[in-house]
Amino acid sequence: MHDLIPKVSVVIVNWNAKRYLLECLESLAGCAYRGNLEIIVVDNNSSDGSQEAVRKEFPKVNLIRNSDNFGFAKANNIGIKQCTGEYIALINSDVNVDAGCIAYLVDFLEKNPTVGMAGPRIIGGDGKQQLSCRGFPSLWNMACRALALDVVFQNSEWATGYQLPHRPDDRCSEVDILSGCFWLARRSAIDTVGLLDEAFFIYGEDMDWCKRFWSAGWPIVYVPFTASVHYGGASSANAPQRFFVEMQKADLQYWIKHHSAGAVFMYKAIVFAHHGIRVVGHFAKSAIKSSSRQSHRHKVACSLACIKWLLSYNKQQILDPVKA
């Protein structure tokens, strides 16, 4: 019976997120998919007992122990190279997979052989819907974000082309970028597109891979009729300011890779304006709202760290992976 159903390989990258990882694996153990489900955990040298817990509680899982924190993209690639399934799911360690989610996505891709990748609706741990898809970044939609036009005019499509709040949830639709916390990709599409770009240590690899899928002629589809829960920040909570800077670095990497030097210059100007506005705005709010003062001061510190990094980075830092 299993031979008639496509095999699915699941790759989960973990770094010091033991509790979330075990919950993720528990959700996969309850998966309703009737075909073979191969689960590969790639651990980036965690020190929180993650590896020992997986060995003890999920002995059938293929656990790969990295000697260092190789980053998200490289660790996923290590896992992908071990996959034997016709479909490959890249799932964050802090995701709880709904029992029917993988089966639904596989069925969708089986019925739509020209689609390269599909992703479900994503629900946060608070029960609210998270951002599941985005448009490719452009100078215009980045400027709208920097100036908060996408907040002021949140009901206007002209100002919200990056975060796509108007994306309908009553039908499947092609999208530029799917949330990187849960992808189901066709193996034949990955063979054409290639692995994740390991120059992206963490963040940015989702934009880059989706861009390359589209460039290779493999459409990407958002499937809102099935969902999973993403808690978010399981690894980044270990060093929030540093991960905020890594996110900014990854965005700049993407622009350098996919845009002209002139566009990169304009993008950096927009980024400086964005963080400058954040510093002023959150500093003012911290002075007014004592109840949320710590939160606003944290955001000020994160933006100042990004400005400092942008003023001091060199191109080699952008092009080469950075060890954790």
C-alpha positions as CSV (number, residue, x, y, z in Angstrom):
1,M,0.0,0.0,0.0
2,H,2.8,2.4,0.9
3,D,4.5,1.8,-2.4
4,L,1.5,3.4,-4.2
5,I,1.8,6.6,-2.1
6,P,4.7,9.0,-2.5
7,K,7.4,8.9,0.2
8,V,7.8,12.1,2.1
9,S,11.1,13.1,3.8
10,V,10.9,15.6,6.6
11,V,14.0,17.7,7.5
12,I,14.0,19.5,10.8
13,V,16.9,21.8,11.8
14,N,17.4,22.3,15.5
15,W,19.6,24.5,17.7
16,N,18.9,24.5,21.4
17,A,15.1,24.2,21.0
18,K,14.6,20.9,22.8
19,R,11.1,21.5,24.1
20,Y,9.7,22.7,20.7
21,L,11.6,20.0,18.8
22,L,10.1,17.2,20.9
23,E,6.6,18.7,20.4
24,C,7.2,18.9,16.7
25,L,8.3,15.2,16.5
26,E,5.3,14.3,18.6
27,S,3.0,16.0,16.2
28,L,4.6,14.1,13.3
29,A,4.2,10.9,15.1
30,G,0.5,11.6,15.0
31,C,0.6,12.4,11.3
32,A,-2.3,10.9,9.3
33,Y,-0.2,10.5,6.1
34,R,-0.6,6.9,4.9
35,G,2.7,6.7,3.0
36,N,6.2,6.3,4.2
37,L,7.3,9.3,6.3
38,E,11.1,9.7,6.7
39,I,12.1,12.1,9.5
40,I,15.6,13.6,9.6
41,V,16.7,15.9,12.5
42,V,19.8,17.9,11.8
43,D,21.1,19.3,15.1
44,N,23.5,22.3,15.0
45,N,25.6,21.2,18.1
46,S,22.9,22.0,20.7
47,S,23.9,22.1,24.3
48,D,20.4,21.8,25.8
49,G,20.1,18.0,25.7
50,S,18.2,18.0,22.4
51,Q,20.3,15.2,20.8
52,E,19.9,12.9,23.9
53,A,16.2,13.5,24.1
54,V,15.6,12.7,20.4
55,R,17.7,9.5,20.8
56,K,15.7,8.4,23.8
57,E,12.2,9.4,22.8
58,F,12.3,9.0,19.0
59,P,14.8,6.3,18.3
60,K,13.6,5.8,14.7
61,V,14.3,9.4,13.7
62,N,17.5,9.8,11.7
63,L,19.5,12.2,13.9
64,I,22.5,14.0,12.3
65,R,24.8,15.6,14.8
66,N,26.7,18.6,13.4
67,S,30.0,19.4,15.1
68,D,29.2,23.1,15.1
69,N,26.3,25.5,14.4
70,F,26.5,25.5,10.6
71,G,23.5,27.8,10.3
72,F,20.0,27.1,8.9
73,A,20.6,26.8,5.2
74,K,23.7,24.5,5.4
75,A,22.0,22.3,8.0
76,N,18.9,21.9,5.8
77,N,21.2,21.0,2.9
78,I,22.9,18.3,5.0
79,G,19.4,16.9,5.7
80,I,18.2,17.1,2.1
81,K,21.2,15.2,0.9
82,Q,20.1,12.3,3.1
83,C,16.4,12.4,1.9
84,T,15.0,9.5,-0.2
85,G,11.5,10.8,-0.6
86,E,9.7,12.0,-3.7
87,Y,8.7,15.1,-1.7
88,I,10.8,16.9,0.9
89,A,9.3,18.9,3.7
90,L,11.5,21.5,5.5
91,I,9.8,22.2,8.8
92,N,11.1,24.4,11.7
93,S,11.6,22.8,15.0
94,D,9.0,25.1,16.6
95,V,6.2,23.9,14.3
96,N,3.4,21.6,15.4
97,V,2.2,19.8,12.3
98,D,-1.5,19.2,12.0
99,A,-2.4,15.6,11.5
100,G,-3.7,16.0,8.0
101,C,-1.4,18.8,6.8
102,I,1.3,16.7,4.9
103,A,-1.3,14.5,3.3
104,Y,-3.2,17.5,2.0
105,L,-0.2,19.2,0.6
106,V,1.1,16.0,-1.1
107,D,-2.3,15.5,-2.6
108,F,-2.3,19.0,-3.9
109,L,1.1,18.6,-5.5
110,E,0.2,15.2,-7.0
111,K,-2.8,16.9,-8.7
112,N,-0.7,19.9,-9.8
113,P,2.5,18.4,-11.3
114,T,3.8,21.8,-12.6
115,V,3.9,23.3,-9.1
116,G,7.3,23.1,-7.4
117,M,6.5,24.0,-3.8
118,A,3.5,24.4,-1.6
119,G,2.9,25.7,1.9
120,P,0.0,25.7,4.4
121,R,-1.7,28.5,6.4
122,I,0.4,29.2,9.5
123,I,-1.2,29.8,12.9
124,G,0.8,31.3,15.8
125,G,0.9,29.9,19.3
126,D,-1.5,32.6,20.3
127,G,-4.1,31.2,17.8
128,K,-3.7,34.2,15.4
129,Q,-2.9,33.7,11.8
130,Q,0.7,34.5,10.9
131,L,2.2,35.9,7.8
132,S,2.3,32.8,5.5
133,C,3.3,34.4,2.2
134,R,4.9,37.6,0.9
135,G,5.7,39.5,-2.3
136,F,9.3,39.8,-3.4
137,P,11.0,42.9,-1.9
138,S,11.2,45.9,-4.1
139,L,12.3,49.5,-3.5
140,W,8.7,50.6,-3.4
141,N,7.3,48.1,-0.9
142,M,10.4,48.5,1.2
143,A,9.9,52.2,1.3
144,C,6.2,51.6,2.3
145,R,7.4,49.5,5.2
146,A,10.1,52.0,6.3
147,L,7.6,54.9,6.3
148,A,4.8,52.7,7.9
149,L,2.6,53.4,4.8
150,D,1.6,49.7,4.9
151,V,0.2,50.3,8.4
152,V,-1.4,53.7,7.8
153,F,-3.0,52.4,4.5
154,Q,-3.3,48.8,5.5
155,N,-6.5,48.4,3.4
156,S,-4.8,49.6,0.2
157,E,-3.0,47.1,-2.0
158,W,-0.6,49.8,-3.4
159,A,1.0,50.1,0.1
160,T,1.0,46.5,1.2
161,G,2.6,44.7,-1.7
162,Y,5.3,43.0,0.6
163,Q,3.2,41.5,3.4
164,L,0.1,40.8,1.2
165,P,-2.6,41.2,3.9
166,H,-5.2,41.0,1.1
167,R,-4.2,37.5,0.1
168,P,-7.5,35.5,0.0
169,D,-7.8,32.5,2.2
170,D,-10.7,31.0,0.3
171,R,-8.6,29.6,-2.5
172,C,-5.1,28.4,-3.4
173,S,-3.0,31.1,-5.0
174,E,0.5,31.5,-6.5
175,V,2.7,33.6,-4.3
176,D,6.3,35.0,-4.6
177,I,7.5,33.8,-1.2
178,L,6.2,31.2,1.2
179,S,6.9,31.2,4.9
180,G,10.1,29.3,5.4
181,C,8.8,27.6,8.6
182,F,7.0,24.9,6.5
183,W,7.7,24.0,2.9
184,L,6.7,20.9,1.0
185,A,8.8,20.8,-2.2
186,R,8.9,18.4,-5.1
187,R,12.2,16.5,-5.2
188,S,12.4,16.9,-9.0
189,A,12.0,20.7,-8.6
190,I,14.9,20.8,-6.0
191,D,17.0,18.8,-8.4
192,T,16.5,21.6,-10.9
193,V,16.7,24.6,-8.6
194,G,19.5,23.4,-6.4
195,L,20.0,23.4,-2.7
196,L,19.7,26.3,-0.4
197,D,22.4,29.0,-0.7
198,E,24.7,28.4,2.3
199,A,25.9,32.0,2.2
200,F,22.7,32.7,4.1
201,F,23.5,31.7,7.7
202,I,20.0,32.2,9.0
203,Y,17.1,34.1,7.4
204,G,17.0,35.2,3.8
205,E,17.3,31.7,2.4
206,D,13.5,31.6,2.0
207,M,13.4,34.7,-0.3
208,D,16.4,33.4,-2.3
209,W,15.1,29.8,-2.7
210,C,11.6,31.0,-3.7
211,K,13.2,33.4,-6.2
212,R,15.2,30.6,-7.7
213,F,12.1,28.3,-7.9
214,W,10.3,30.9,-9.9
215,S,13.3,31.6,-12.1
216,A,13.6,27.9,-12.8
217,G,9.9,27.7,-13.9
218,W,8.5,26.0,-10.8
219,P,5.5,28.0,-9.4
220,I,5.0,28.3,-5.7
221,V,1.5,28.0,-4.2
222,Y,-0.1,29.0,-0.9
223,V,-2.6,26.3,0.2
224,P,-4.9,27.9,2.9
225,F,-7.1,24.9,3.4
226,T,-4.7,23.1,5.7
227,A,-2.7,24.7,8.6
228,S,-0.1,24.1,11.2
229,V,1.0,25.9,14.3
230,H,4.3,27.9,14.4
231,Y,5.4,29.2,17.7
232,G,8.3,31.3,16.3
233,G,11.6,32.4,17.8
234,A,12.6,29.0,19.4
235,S,16.2,29.5,18.5
236,S,16.4,33.3,18.1
237,A,15.1,33.7,21.6
238,N,18.5,32.6,22.8
239,A,20.1,35.8,21.4
240,P,17.4,38.1,20.2
241,Q,19.5,41.2,19.3
242,R,22.1,39.2,17.5
243,F,19.4,37.4,15.4
244,F,17.8,40.8,14.6
245,V,21.1,41.9,13.1
246,E,21.4,38.5,11.3
247,M,17.9,39.2,9.7
248,Q,19.1,42.6,8.5
249,K,22.3,41.0,7.1
250,A,20.3,38.4,5.2
251,D,18.0,41.0,3.7
252,L,21.1,42.9,2.4
253,Q,22.6,39.6,1.1
254,Y,19.4,39.0,-0.9
255,W,19.6,42.5,-2.5
256,I,23.2,42.2,-3.4
257,K,22.6,38.8,-5.0
258,H,19.5,39.7,-7.0
259,H,19.6,43.4,-7.7
260,S,21.9,46.0,-9.3
261,A,24.4,48.1,-7.4
262,G,22.2,51.2,-7.8
263,A,19.2,49.3,-6.3
264,V,21.3,48.1,-3.4
265,F,22.4,51.7,-2.7
266,M,18.8,52.9,-2.6
267,Y,17.8,49.9,-0.5
268,K,20.4,50.7,2.1
269,A,19.2,54.3,2.2
270,I,15.7,53.0,2.9
271,V,17.0,50.7,5.6
272,F,18.8,53.6,7.4
273,A,15.6,55.6,7.3
274,H,13.6,52.7,8.6
275,H,15.8,52.1,11.6
276,G,16.1,55.8,12.3
277,I,12.3,56.1,12.4
278,R,12.1,53.0,14.7
279,V,14.7,54.4,17.1
280,V,12.9,57.8,17.4
281,G,9.4,56.2,17.6
282,H,10.2,53.5,20.1
283,F,12.3,55.9,22.2
284,A,9.4,58.3,22.4
285,K,7.0,55.5,23.3
286,S,9.3,54.2,26.0
287,A,9.1,57.6,27.6
288,I,5.3,57.7,27.5
289,K,4.3,54.1,28.2
290,S,5.9,52.9,31.3
291,S,4.1,49.5,31.1
292,S,5.8,48.6,27.9
293,R,9.1,50.6,28.4
294,Q,11.3,47.5,28.4
295,S,9.8,46.3,25.1
296,H,10.3,49.6,23.3
297,R,13.9,50.0,24.7
298,H,14.7,46.5,23.3
299,K,13.4,47.6,19.9
300,V,15.5,50.7,20.1
301,A,18.6,48.6,20.9
302,C,17.9,46.2,18.0
303,S,17.7,49.1,15.5
304,L,20.8,50.8,16.9
305,A,22.6,47.5,16.5
306,C,21.5,47.2,12.9
307,I,22.6,50.8,12.2
308,K,26.0,50.1,13.8
309,W,26.4,46.9,11.7
310,L,25.4,48.7,8.5
311,L,28.0,51.3,9.1
312,S,30.8,48.8,9.8
313,Y,30.2,45.8,7.6
314,N,32.4,44.9,4.6
315,K,31.4,43.0,1.5
316,Q,33.2,39.9,2.5
317,Q,31.0,39.6,5.6
318,I,28.0,39.7,3.3
319,L,29.2,37.1,0.8
320,D,30.6,34.6,3.3
321,P,28.7,32.6,5.9
322,V,29.3,33.7,9.5
323,K,29.7,31.0,12.1
324,A,27.5,31.2,15.2
